């Protein structure tokens, strides 16, 4: 699980800093992601990697007003899958979404405030529910606001090819 998550971090880094990364490093990072995905059984990270690939071209075109709607849209899409296939189970794409949404709908007040950390390991593969159980619903809200409204800083490229902050 950790190795595939690392490949996701590499994908995010590659998409966000592609032009600042030297060519050899780009090839090395891309090869590392491919090898990780080929040697692990992670359909969700494979889908995430493809979304990063398409996102490289799509994300810069997304208006600032649309960005805050992406996370709620993902939750609504998950709820729609849950409503259409509530009986889905197992280690399938629909089953994983339904399992996550069942956890989402079953959150109680204590879990929303991250006061039941004993059960946090049962949510470790459930995305937003894990964030809520680890950092409260306010942590999820802060994460959503940060991702939605954080402005990229201006930066120069150093002699080594890596970005050097100007701000």
Buried (B, 14 or more C-beta within 10 A) or exposed (E): EEEBEBBBEBBEEBBBBEEBBEEEBBEEBBEBBEEBBEEBEBBBBBEBBEBBBEBBEEEEEEEEEEBBEEBEEEBEEBBEBBEEBEEBEEEEEBBBBBBBBBBBEEBEEEBBEBEBEEEBEEBEBBBBBBBBBBBBBEBBEEBBEEEBEEEEEEBEEEEEEEBEEEE
